[in-house]
Amino acid sequence: MEHVVQHVLTVLQFNSAVSRERSIKVRDLARMAGIGEDELARMLRDLRGYGYVELIDDSVYLTRKGMMRVISKFS
C-alpha cells in the first residue's frame, strides 16, 4: 500500500499539482495513477489528514509537506 501512496504523490508532483490554481481532478488523478476512484478518495482523505494534500471540491493538490515527502524518497 505504501508504494501506491508514493505513486499517487509522485503523479501529483509530476503534473505540477502543487497549488490550488494547479490542482487536478480526482477522477483524472485516478486514471493517471491507475487506481479506482473510490480507493483513491479514501487514500486522499488519509493523506489530507497527514497534511500531504489539500482537497477542494473534486480536485486535489500537494502541500509543501507532500512535496517534501516526494522529494525525500528520491534523495
C-alpha positions as CSV (number, residue, x, y, z in Angstrom):
1,M,0.0,0.0,0.0
2,E,2.9,2.4,0.8
3,H,4.1,2.1,-2.8
4,V,0.6,3.1,-4.1
5,V,0.6,6.2,-1.8
6,Q,4.1,7.2,-3.0
7,H,2.9,6.7,-6.6
8,V,-0.1,8.9,-6.1
9,L,2.0,11.7,-4.5
10,T,4.6,11.4,-7.3
11,V,1.9,11.7,-10.0
12,L,0.7,14.9,-8.4
13,Q,4.2,16.2,-8.3
14,F,4.9,15.2,-11.9
15,N,1.8,17.0,-13.0
16,S,2.8,20.1,-11.0
17,A,-0.4,19.9,-8.9
18,V,1.2,22.0,-6.2
19,S,-1.3,24.8,-5.6
20,R,-5.0,25.5,-5.6
21,E,-4.6,27.0,-9.1
22,R,-2.8,23.9,-10.4
23,S,-5.0,21.3,-8.7
24,I,-6.2,18.3,-10.8
25,K,-9.5,16.5,-10.8
26,V,-9.6,13.4,-8.6
27,R,-11.0,11.3,-11.5
28,D,-8.0,12.4,-13.6
29,L,-5.6,11.5,-10.9
30,A,-7.2,8.1,-10.5
31,R,-6.8,7.5,-14.3
32,M,-3.2,8.7,-14.3
33,A,-2.3,6.6,-11.2
34,G,-4.2,3.5,-12.4
35,I,-6.4,3.1,-9.4
36,G,-10.1,3.2,-8.7
37,E,-11.8,6.5,-7.8
38,D,-13.2,5.1,-4.6
39,E,-9.9,3.7,-3.4
40,L,-8.2,7.0,-4.3
41,A,-10.9,9.0,-2.5
42,R,-10.2,7.0,0.7
43,M,-6.4,7.4,0.3
44,L,-6.7,11.1,-0.3
45,R,-8.7,11.6,2.9
46,D,-5.9,9.9,4.8
47,L,-3.3,11.9,3.0
48,R,-5.1,15.1,3.8
49,G,-5.1,14.1,7.5
50,Y,-1.3,13.7,7.3
51,G,-1.1,17.2,5.7
52,Y,0.3,15.9,2.4
53,V,-2.6,17.0,0.1
54,E,-5.4,19.5,0.0
55,L,-8.8,18.7,-1.4
56,I,-11.1,21.3,-2.9
57,D,-14.4,20.1,-4.2
58,D,-13.4,17.4,-6.7
59,S,-9.8,18.5,-7.1
60,V,-6.5,17.8,-5.2
61,Y,-3.0,19.2,-5.0
62,L,0.1,18.6,-3.0
63,T,1.0,20.7,0.0
64,R,4.6,21.7,0.8
65,K,4.7,18.8,3.3
66,G,3.6,16.5,0.5
67,M,6.2,17.8,-1.9
68,M,8.9,17.2,0.8
69,R,7.7,13.6,1.2
70,V,8.0,13.0,-2.6
71,I,11.5,14.7,-2.8
72,S,12.7,12.8,0.3
73,K,12.1,9.4,-1.5
74,F,14.5,10.4,-4.3
75,S,17.3,11.7,-2.1
